Amino acid sequence: MPSLLPKLPPRGEKATEFPGPPANGYTFLPWLFMGTGAALEVAKGKVAHPWLGGLGILAFAVLYAVVAFRAFDKRRREERASLVLLGALAAVTYALGIGYGGLWLLFFPLLSLACGAVLRDKRLGVVIITLAGSVGVISGFKTGDPWANMTIAYGTFLSGMVIAALLSLSETVRELRDTRQELARTAVEKERLRFSRDLHDLLGHTLSVIVVKSEAARRIARRDLDAALGQVADIESVGRQALTEIREAVTGYREGSLATELDRARSALSAAEVEPVVRQSGPPLPAQAEALLGWVVREAVTNVVRHSAATRCEIAVEGTPERVTLTITDNGRGAPTAPAPTPRIGGTGLKGLTERLAAASGSLTAGPAPRTGFRVTAELPVDPADTALDAELTTGPAGH
């Protein structure tokens, strides 16, 4: 028996590494206590040929445990050997039920449980109905009353169907989780590849020029110091340009989060003697939504500081699992009477932000507030899959 059963998970190992629920075949073993009544009858000698009944119980327990553990390995479950073992388990169950009846009929729900764990296709319905009908017929034959043990027939039908549904659902969830982790790993690998390629494009030529000019400066330094100094000046210029390009590239990869933009907004408003009031509620947002709302906060707050003459500015972020709304309201003089130059952020003002939010299925509206001042409202849909993927990318596929 020990060689037929898989090892328990090591102490501290996450349960998510095992299919569930149930987590593994060990969960099926306590159901064998349903045969306790039959075992007691054998121990007390209340049945004919108790040694034969004892061997039957032992054979049932071994076959049941082996079938249960094979059910959690898809490759082994689909092997012909699993069907052979299930057939042997059925033969032992029918033999015990027909031979002894009574409490021995409780082995039928266990057989149905094993069938539900192994058979998860169209065959299952026929098999379960056959088992439920069989236990009803056998019970009626043994007791003379077909309705005496209908509870066992119902339990036989229910146990097989329910366990098959639970295991199929848990297996689907596990496959979806594995797919999501694989997508997260692929996204990280693609991002690393893109970043390394961009760095190569930025620095490959620049470093080559620096090396060539350094060699030239070293060669001519002794005979023409002015020319060598010219080469050094060129190296300095190239290095500064490379530093600028690297900063621009890194800035592109590190778009500020919404929380960062809100902190900057508080600081900017306070410095302009505008009272900031910031409220934020709702679940975490995916990176794309945070980036877009961060641009809106920066643009709107810049307009408040430069054009509104306001003394108070309220910023409210209200989110639900499906949608997030950002509202920025000031108590200033409202929209300027004459068009004022609109500060640009990454090449976008409010008009550009409206287009960017529309591309993400969102919207941005700006106009006079109900009482006084100006209001900017941005709405974005939130995809829960994007939020989950961001969490995977943040914590790492394996939780590191």
Disulfide bonds with the S-S distance in Angstrom:
none
